[in-house]
Amino acid sequence: MTTANAQKTVRIAAANVNISLGGTPPALSVTNGSGFFVVTSAGVAGTISGTITLNIPDVTLSGQLEVDINNSATAINQTIMVGTTTATLNLPAGPFFRVNGTGINLTIAGQTLQTDLSIEQATRADGTKVLKFAANNLQLDIGGGLVTVHNGQGLFLSSPAGFAGKVSATVALQCAGHHL
């Protein structure tokens, strides 16, 4: 495709993507996947999302993941038809790389973490890079109820100027039949 200002653009989109890798049950599967990428001389911008399930010995991970990237300084707002579905790509100017997870459920060796999260690396106008990490709806169970965390949320920011953050949660400790 060539835009009104004669800039060549490549658009790639997919919908209803399902992938299974690694046997039965699959070690990794993605369902309800979709993606839309725009490539121009200014850079690459795109999004890819789906429901992910990871199942390897002593580790399971599931939830909805979305990855967004825009390595150009231009905001992107485009649509394309994929079969009968209209795919829309609407991203702010970059450069940035962002991962959003909703309903993330991670179990490692019987210990369970549930959360919604967002991780973003962005470059400010002055060229400095910042890393943002946010978690909400965090639930954690360690030792089959020995330690539980509920209603957890946190926000962290890391930049060349330093590190800042805030965390809040309700924590319960079960000790020899006593609830603390």
Secondary structure by P-SEA (a helix, b strand, c coil): ccccccbbbbbbbccbbbbbccccccccccccccbbbbbcccccccccccbbbbbccccccccbbbbbbbcccbbbbbccccccbbbbbbbccccbbbbbbcbbbbbcccbbbbbcbbbbbbbccccbbbbbbbbcbbbbbcccccbbbccccbbbbbccccccbbbbbbbbbbcccccc
